[in-house]
């Protein structure tokens, strides 16, 4: 683009986008020309004010990102929050410079802790109700 074109850029939003390979048979990931309906880029990486001197940052893939093949897309917005430009790490057909993400599988420690707590509560509740029922039975025998 011509020099000075970026003077309209106020905000940059970078997103992680599904490649066509990861969209096959998944309607919830399909590309649509209308940005409001487009489901290609579902994961926000960063959103910050535009600074032409410094456009670097580090981002760690989050746990909720599913396995798939991805590319990165950056959207430039003007002061009215309207998209004025975008760029991506792949070509127009989305076939080059793609990368794979392997999702984290397995249980989290918080899930194990919660299951132990609920199991202990269930056993203690059962024991408490059993003891309370025995006491009621003894009281009714005395009367």
C-alpha positions in Angstrom: 0.0 0.0 0.0 1.0 3.6 -0.4 2.9 5.4 2.4 0.5 6.9 4.9 -2.3 4.4 4.3 -1.9 3.2 7.9 -2.7 6.6 9.3 -6.4 5.5 9.5 -5.4 2.4 11.6 -6.4 2.8 15.3 -6.7 -0.7 16.5 -5.2 -4.0 15.5 -6.9 -7.3 16.3 -5.0 -10.5 15.7 -6.9 -13.8 15.5 -6.2 -17.5 15.1 -8.1 -18.9 12.1 -9.0 -22.3 11.0 -7.5 -23.4 7.6 -9.8 -25.0 5.0 -8.5 -28.4 6.0 -9.9 -27.9 9.6 -13.2 -26.6 8.2 -14.2 -29.8 6.3 -17.6 -31.1 7.6 -17.6 -28.5 10.4 -20.3 -25.8 9.6 -19.4 -24.0 12.8 -16.0 -23.2 11.3 -17.0 -22.1 7.8 -15.7 -19.0 6.0 -18.3 -16.5 5.1 -17.6 -13.2 3.2 -19.6 -11.2 5.7 -17.3 -10.6 8.7 -20.3 -10.6 11.1 -21.1 -14.1 10.1 -17.6 -15.4 9.4 -16.6 -18.3 11.7 -13.1 -18.9 10.4 -11.3 -16.8 13.1 -12.8 -17.8 16.5 -9.8 -17.2 18.8 -8.6 -13.8 19.7 -4.9 -13.5 20.1 -4.5 -9.8 20.9 -6.4 -6.6 20.4 -4.4 -3.3 21.0 -3.9 0.2 19.6 -2.0 0.3 16.4 1.7 1.4 16.6 3.6 1.2 13.4 6.9 1.1 15.3 6.1 -1.9 17.4 3.9 -4.7 16.1 5.6 -7.6 18.0 4.1 -9.7 20.8 4.2 -13.2 22.3 1.2 -15.4 22.7 0.9 -18.8 24.1 -1.8 -21.1 22.7 -4.6 -21.4 25.3 -6.0 -24.7 26.6 -9.4 -24.3 24.9 -7.9 -24.2 21.4 -8.9 -27.5 19.6 -6.6 -29.6 17.5 -6.4 -28.4 13.9 -4.6 -26.6 11.2 -4.5 -22.8 11.5 -3.2 -19.5 10.2 -3.0 -16.0 11.7 -5.0 -13.0 10.5 -4.6 -9.4 11.6 -7.4 -6.9 11.2 -6.9 -3.1 11.2 -9.8 -1.0 12.4 -10.3 2.8 12.1 -11.5 5.1 14.9 -15.2 4.1 14.1 -14.2 0.4 14.7 -14.7 -0.5 11.1 -12.3 -2.9 9.4 -10.2 -1.0 6.9 -7.5 -3.7 6.1 -6.3 -7.1 7.0 -3.4 -9.4 6.4 -2.7 -13.1 7.0 0.2 -15.5 7.3 -1.1 -17.6 4.3 -1.9 -17.1 0.7 -5.4 -16.2 -0.7 -6.2 -19.9 -1.1 -5.0 -20.7 2.5 -2.7 -23.5 1.5 0.8 -22.2 2.5 2.4 -21.2 5.9 -0.2 -23.2 7.9 0.6 -24.8 11.3 -0.9 -27.5 13.4 -2.0 -27.2 17.0 -2.3 -30.4 19.1 -4.9 -29.9 21.8 -4.1 -30.7 25.4 -5.9 -33.9 26.4 -6.3 -35.4 29.8 -7.7 -34.3 33.2 -6.9 -31.2 35.1 -6.0 -31.2 38.7 -9.1 -29.0 39.5 -11.4 -31.6 38.0 -9.8 -34.3 40.2 -10.1 -32.1 43.3 -13.7 -31.4 42.6 -14.6 -35.0 42.1 -12.9 -36.0 45.3 -14.8 -33.3 47.2 -18.2 -34.2 45.8 -17.5 -37.9 46.4 -16.6 -37.3 50.1 -19.6 -35.1 50.5 -21.9 -37.9 49.1 -20.4 -40.5 51.5 -20.6 -38.2 54.5 -24.2 -37.3 53.6 -25.1 -40.9 53.3 -23.5 -41.7 56.7 -25.2 -38.7 58.3 -28.6 -39.7 57.1 -28.0 -43.3 58.2 -27.1 -42.2 61.7 -30.1 -39.8 61.9 -32.4 -42.6 60.8 -31.0 -45.0 63.5 -31.5 -42.3 66.2 -35.1 -41.8 65.1 -35.8 -45.5 65.2 -34.4 -45.8 68.8 -36.5 -42.8 69.9 -39.7 -44.3 68.4 -39.0 -47.7 70.2 -38.7 -46.0 73.6 -42.1 -44.3 73.2 
